[in-house]
Amino acid sequence: QVQLVESGGGLVQPGGSLRLSCAASGTISRVNTMKWYRQTPGKQRELVASITSGGSTNYADSVKGRFTISRDNAKNTVYLQMNSLKSEDTAVYYCNAFILDSRRYERSYWGQGTQVTVSS
């Protein structure tokens, strides 16, 4: 059974930094595109950043210049480095990945979510 496990969330002051991690485990043939989403109460889930298996990245306009997405293919892990955090960044952050299992059948998987709170 393939799982995505997130870590790294917490409480920080405005201007601070956090690094989120999301590791895929199980019997995996390949991890394709990996993404970070975030969601706040009353709002639709928002795509924050994505990274392809080849390392091509995209970011939401609201986080460009402040957040960096990266991946370690040997560890099947994606990271989100968040700098210069603002109160508007407060949300539950979810990782997502398209993964080929042992039979090379591609499915979408979601992490459990990790809370990021930016407050003084």
PLY file of the C-alpha trace (Angstrom):
ply
format ascii 1.0
element vertex 120
property float x
property float y
property float z
element edge 119
property int vertex1
property int vertex2
end_header
0.00 0.00 0.00
1.44 3.36 -1.06
1.29 6.22 1.44
2.36 9.87 1.59
3.44 11.06 5.03
3.87 14.79 5.69
5.87 16.56 8.37
7.32 19.97 9.22
4.27 22.09 9.96
3.99 24.29 13.02
3.55 27.77 14.44
5.87 30.57 13.28
5.93 34.35 13.49
5.51 36.56 10.40
8.77 36.69 8.49
9.83 33.27 9.72
10.53 30.06 7.81
9.39 26.45 7.72
10.28 23.45 5.61
7.62 20.85 4.84
8.47 17.30 3.82
6.36 14.62 2.17
7.71 11.10 1.74
6.14 8.37 -0.38
6.49 4.83 0.92
5.45 1.39 -0.25
6.19 -0.61 -3.36
6.74 2.09 -5.97
7.88 1.91 -9.56
8.01 5.66 -10.14
6.90 8.93 -8.54
5.82 11.36 -11.22
4.63 14.94 -10.65
4.47 16.01 -6.99
2.50 19.01 -5.77
1.72 21.05 -2.68
-1.79 22.38 -2.05
-3.17 24.40 0.82
-6.64 24.95 2.21
-8.19 27.32 4.75
-11.73 27.20 6.18
-14.27 28.45 3.67
-11.83 28.42 0.77
-11.26 26.01 -2.09
-8.06 24.01 -2.04
-5.31 26.01 -3.79
-2.35 24.70 -5.78
0.80 26.21 -4.28
3.63 24.58 -6.23
4.43 21.59 -8.41
7.51 19.76 -9.59
7.83 17.17 -12.35
9.97 14.07 -12.27
12.52 16.00 -14.33
12.62 18.91 -11.88
10.52 21.49 -13.72
8.72 23.73 -11.21
5.69 26.02 -11.11
4.39 28.31 -8.37
1.28 30.22 -7.48
1.78 33.97 -7.92
1.16 34.53 -4.22
4.25 32.53 -3.19
6.74 33.27 -5.98
10.05 34.47 -4.61
9.26 33.16 -1.11
8.63 29.41 -1.49
10.81 26.77 -3.15
9.71 23.26 -4.08
12.31 20.52 -4.51
12.54 16.74 -4.52
14.90 13.92 -3.68
14.12 11.09 -6.07
16.28 8.59 -4.17
14.08 9.15 -1.10
10.79 9.62 -2.99
10.39 12.86 -1.05
9.19 16.34 -1.96
9.97 19.46 0.09
8.49 22.93 0.36
10.83 25.57 1.78
8.73 28.52 2.95
10.47 31.81 3.72
9.21 35.29 4.60
5.98 33.78 5.83
2.87 35.93 6.08
-0.34 35.48 8.02
-2.03 34.84 4.68
0.02 31.64 4.36
-1.80 30.08 7.31
-3.48 26.89 6.06
-3.43 23.13 6.09
-0.87 22.04 3.52
-1.36 18.81 1.57
1.07 17.01 -0.69
-0.09 15.12 -3.75
1.70 12.77 -6.12
0.97 10.64 -9.14
2.64 7.30 -8.46
3.19 4.14 -10.48
2.77 1.12 -8.22
4.41 -2.28 -8.57
2.16 -3.04 -11.54
2.97 0.36 -13.11
-0.61 1.49 -12.62
-0.68 5.27 -12.05
-2.87 6.70 -9.32
-3.10 9.96 -7.42
-2.23 9.92 -3.69
-2.71 12.54 -0.96
-0.87 13.19 2.27
-2.73 13.59 5.55
-2.17 17.35 5.73
0.00 19.43 8.05
-1.03 22.67 9.77
0.99 25.83 9.16
0.07 28.80 11.34
1.74 32.20 10.89
0.91 34.51 13.77
2.52 36.93 16.19
0 1
1 2
2 3
3 4
4 5
5 6
6 7
7 8
8 9
9 10
10 11
11 12
12 13
13 14
14 15
15 16
16 17
17 18
18 19
19 20
20 21
21 22
22 23
23 24
24 25
25 26
26 27
27 28
28 29
29 30
30 31
31 32
32 33
33 34
34 35
35 36
36 37
37 38
38 39
39 40
40 41
41 42
42 43
43 44
44 45
45 46
46 47
47 48
48 49
49 50
50 51
51 52
52 53
53 54
54 55
55 56
56 57
57 58
58 59
59 60
60 61
61 62
62 63
63 64
64 65
65 66
66 67
67 68
68 69
69 70
70 71
71 72
72 73
73 74
74 75
75 76
76 77
77 78
78 79
79 80
80 81
81 82
82 83
83 84
84 85
85 86
86 87
87 88
88 89
89 90
90 91
91 92
92 93
93 94
94 95
95 96
96 97
97 98
98 99
99 100
100 101
101 102
102 103
103 104
104 105
105 106
106 107
107 108
108 109
109 110
110 111
111 112
112 113
113 114
114 115
115 116
116 117
117 118
118 119
